[in-house]
């Protein structure tokens, strides 16, 4: 009977993992699979639970970082993330105190603010450091 419980836990973990893709419950599914095999050998529920927790936590802490790095390595930056690090030209003086500033970035005009509160004059080359809402945060490019 405990074998069926471990198979149900395994199935539930797999369903949750497929639904969320969070790389968390898959490790508990691995623990449930090992606990299922242990349940076929012994009737001790305590041993099964200890094996389930041990295997699940070992998988979670030792293989999740590697899997997450591999999983995220092929992800391409899109939209706003892709402009961070880009260089652009100031088209209106960037002055945080007065709330002014625009830059021309990839053919589009963006409202800009200075990263370090300095005034950046028109025509200066800047680099995008971050995005804050609809504004780009920029700093002067040192050549």
N, C-alpha and C positions, 0 to 999 in steps of 0.2 A: 504493500500500500504506500509506503513512503516514496517508492520509486516514482509513482504517478505524480505525487506532490512536486518532486524535483523537476519532472518533465513539464508540469504546468508552470512552475516558476521560470524554467528555461524559456518556454514559449512566450510568457508574458514579458520577460526581459527583452527578447528579440523583437516583439511587436513594439514595445516602447522605444527601443533603439531605432527601428526603422522609421517610426513616426517623428522622432526628434533629431536623430543624427548627432547626438551630443557626445558620443564616445564615452559614455558612463555606464549605462546598463548592459552593454555588451560584455563587460568584464564580469558582471554578476551572472550573466548567462553562462560564461565559462565556468564559474564556480558552481553553478547549479548542475552543469553537465558532469563535472567531476564528482559532486555529491551524489548524483544519480548512480554513477558507477560504484561508489562506496556503499550506497544503499543496497546494491545487489550483492555485496559481499558481507555486510554486517547489518544487524537490526538496531544497533545503537543510534538513536536519533541525535544524541549529544555529539558523537563522533562525526556524524554527517553534517551537523550544523557547524562544528569547528572547522571541518575541511572546507565547507562552502565559504565561510567567512575568510579563512586563511587564503584560499586560492583566489577568491574575488579581490581581496585587498592587495595581494601580491601582484596580480594582473593590473589592477587599477594604478598602483603606485609605480610599477616598474615598466610597464609597456605602454601605458596611455600617453606619456610625454613623447615617446618615439612615434607612436601612431599619429598623434596630433600634429607633430612636425611634418611627417610624411603626407598626411591628409591636407594640410594647409600649404604645402610647398608649391602646388600647382595652381593655386588660386590666383587669379589675375585681378589686379586693382582696377576698379571701374569707377566711372563718374567722378565724384568729388575726390576720392582717394588718389586718383591718378594724377591730380594736379599738384599734390604736395611734393616739393622739391623742384618744381618747374621754375624757370626764370621768366620774368616778364618786365614790361616797361611801365613806369609810372606816367599816367596821362594827366593826373591832377594831383597837386601836392598832397602828400599823406601827412595829416596833422591830427593826431588823436584828440588833442585838447579841443580843437574847433570842430571835430567830427567830419573832416573832409578827407578825400583821397579816393582815387580810382586807378586801376591798372588795366593794361591790355594783356589778356592772357588767352592764348590760343584763339585769337580773333574775337574774343568776347570781352566786354568791359565789366569789371568786377569792382565792387566797393572794397576798399582796402584800409587796413589799420596797421600801424607799425608794431612790431613785436616788442621793441624796447623803448617805446614812447618817444622816439626821436622823430623830428620832422624830416621827411624825405621829399626832395624837390622833384619837379616834373622832369622827365627824360632820364632819370636814373634807373639803372638795371637793379631789380630786386629778385629775391627768391621767396617762393611761397613756403612758409613754415607750418601753417595749420589753416584749418577752415573753422570759422566760428559763425554758425548760422549761414547767412548769405554773404559774409565778408571773408576775404582772404587776409590772413595775418602774414605780413611780409617783413623781410629785413634786407638791408643793402648787401649787395654782392661785393665782397672784397676781392680785388683782382691782383 
